[in-house]
Amino acid sequence: MADNKDKKVLNVPALRFPEFTGEWERHKLSEVCSFYSGGTPSSSKKEYYNGNIPFIRSGELHKDYTELFITEAGLSNSAAKLVETGDLLLALYGATSGDIAISKIKGAINQAILCIRTKQNKKFIESVWNKHVERLLQTYLQGGQGNLSADIVKNIPFYFANSNEQDKLAKFISLLDERIATQNKIIEKYESLIQAMCDTLVEQETQQVTLSFSDFGQSYLGLSGKSAEDFGEGYPFITYMNVYQNQIIDLTDVGLVKINETEQQSVVRYGDILLTLSSETPEEVGMGAVYLGETYPLYLNSFCFGIHITDEAKIYPPFLAYYVSSQSFRKAVYPLAQGSTRFNLQKSDFMKKKFSFPVIEKQRKIYSTLKTYSDKLIVEKQIMRLLCNQKCYLLRQLFI
C-alpha cells in the first residue's frame, strides 16, 4: 500500500492501494442515500404476532435470524416496514445505538432501525461509518445510551472514493470481518456453554432460599444532572453497554465524566450488582453485571441502577454475575418491564420481587465451577479485542 502521510495531497487516506490516485469527494449521506425507518405492531393484538415475517430489532442487525415474527396484518396495520437482504441497517437508539450492518435476511424493522439504500458500495459506507462511530456517539448521545435520528444521520458528511476503489477497500475489510466473525462464534460457544451450565447448576440445586434483593442489598441510581459536555474527561464511569454485554464489569472499557466536589453522586463499590433500567424490548431490561474491581471513585451511567450488597451472609456477590443471566432470573424479570415502544424497569418493584437462590455455600461452589470456563472466555475476548483494534487502526488509515 502507498503511504500518503507525508504527501501534500488533500482528501486522500493515509494508506492507499497504489493503483488509485485522485482526491475523494465529500458528500452528505442524504446526497447519495435514501432512508426510512419502521414501527412496532401493537403488542395487545395477538393476531399481529407469530406470523412468518421476521421482525428485526436493533440487537439483531448482525444475525441471520430473528426471535420475533409478525403477521401480514401486523405489517399492514403498523408503521413496520420491509427491508431486503443486502440493505444497510443502522440502530438509532437503545443499547446498540450507532450499530450498523448489512442485513442478512428479508424482514420488517421497527422504529429503532434506519434502513439506508444507496448505489454506493454498502460495505464502504459501513466501514466509513464505523471509523467515525465513536466520535458520532460522543457528539449525539449522552451517558452511553441515547437517540440518533434520521435527520442527524442524513446530514453527516463523509468522503467517498470512486466505485473501483470502494470495491477493493470493501473486499479487504470483508476479509477482516470474516476473521472477527469466526472469533465471535468461538465466544458465543463459550457463552452458551457457561449459560447452560449455570441454568443446570442453579435449577438442580435442592437447597434453596427465597429472598428479594432488598433482603441483602440497598439500591441506588446512576449519574444524574449530566449533559453531553460533562462526558469525555474526568472520573471513570461504567457505561450502559458494559453492563449490558458483560457478566463481570470490564474495567478496560469505561467512560469518563466530570464530577464536581459538591455533587452528590452514588459510587460503585466492589461486589455491587448493576442492572439496566430501559431498553426497546422487555427481554433486554434488567440485564446485569457485577463489579469486582478496586477502582475508586467509580460511577454508573444514568440508564442503569446499582445494588450495594449489605448482607454477604445471604448472598455471595460474584455468584450474582451468573445468576442474573440464568433463565429462571430472566423469566422472573421479564414481566416487570413496562411500556409499549420502549420498556422500563421499576426499581422499587424489582427490589421487592422474590427470587429463589441456592444457599450461600452452594453459591460459592457454583461460582467456582463457572469461573474456570469464564477465564477461558476472557482469553477469547482478549483475542477478539486485538482483532477489533487491528480493524479500527486500518479503518483510520484506509478511510477519511
Phi, psi and omega in degrees: 000150179275138179263116183256010187300322185260003180267139183273060178245123183278155171057042171227153180287164181295322176241144184207145172297133192297339184281355183252139177225176178089157183278153173279155181257143182264127179219145166289151180301328181295340180279341183233000184224159168242159190220150164198154176240179186244210180199178184241125174299149181304127181289347180277350180261100182298331182289352179272351186237168181065037175265211182242014178257115178302133179251104187277125175250165191300332178283357184244016185301325186267000185265160176256022177206165175231157178269345184238142178231148177239167181263172175299323178295320178296322179291314186283340181253026178210178178274005177302141181232149179276145171235158182256158171302130182099349175291149178270124184243138182232129177281123183273325179205174184100194183297336184249027180310130178088352179290141183224145181199156172271122187298135179268352183220163170269133181187191179252151180241156176262188186288349181273358183239136175251124175270130181243121178245140186199159173269352175289165176292119186292327177293326176296313179296318177302318182291317178299315178301314182296330176297321188258359192298322181297316178296319181295318180293321177295329181284319190252344181247154181240136171066017175097350176211143181176203186238133161267177175215161179299322180297319177299311184297317183300328186265006177281125179269140175227164175263136184240133172280173174289169189298321181294318179291322175303315183297318182291318178297320180297319179295320181295313180295327179297324177297318177297318181295327178296319178294319178295321179296321177297315179296323179296324178294322176299315179297316180298323178296316177297316180297320179295319178297312180298318180298314181296318179295319179299312180301317181294312183295322180288315186287329182277352183288123183275333179271098184239152173233145180260120184219151166262161179295335178288346178286339182224006182211165179235127186274158175208157180267165178279199183302144177224154176072024183256149175241173183302328182292343183278348185258150178116342176206162180114223183270153180289144172222151181276124183280164177302314183294330177297319177289316186295322189266342189243159170268323174242130185304132180269108184283355174273359184228068180238159175263180178235142181216143177281131177232122177280155183299331183273354182287145174252092180240141179290144181248137179279137181241164177304133177089355180293141172262131184243137186225146178284142182262333192215144175195171181281345179231146180296334180294336184264358177277140179079019173288138189227160175211154181253141177265121182235033181253185183241001182297135178209135354282152179224132185248173185236141180298161188282353181260012177228167170228160182239164177227116172285131177279118183255348182220090182280002172283341181257330184222141176260106189310314180301330179299327182298335179303324179268324184299319185288353174255001181289154181298321181296320178291314182299320179295325180286327183279326185311313182293345181281345180287128183242140178142181179235294177269340175219139187246141182229147178259126176279115185301319182296320178294319180297315184297333181271344183296135180270135177233155176263123180241144168298155177296162190303321181296321180289325177303316181296319180293317179297317179299316181299320179294313184288330183297328179303317180283327178295325178297322177293322178297322179300319179297316180295325178290328176295320176297317178300319180297320178296318179295319180292323177296320177299316179296316179300319178299314182292326175297320179295324184275327188266346182233155178268000000 
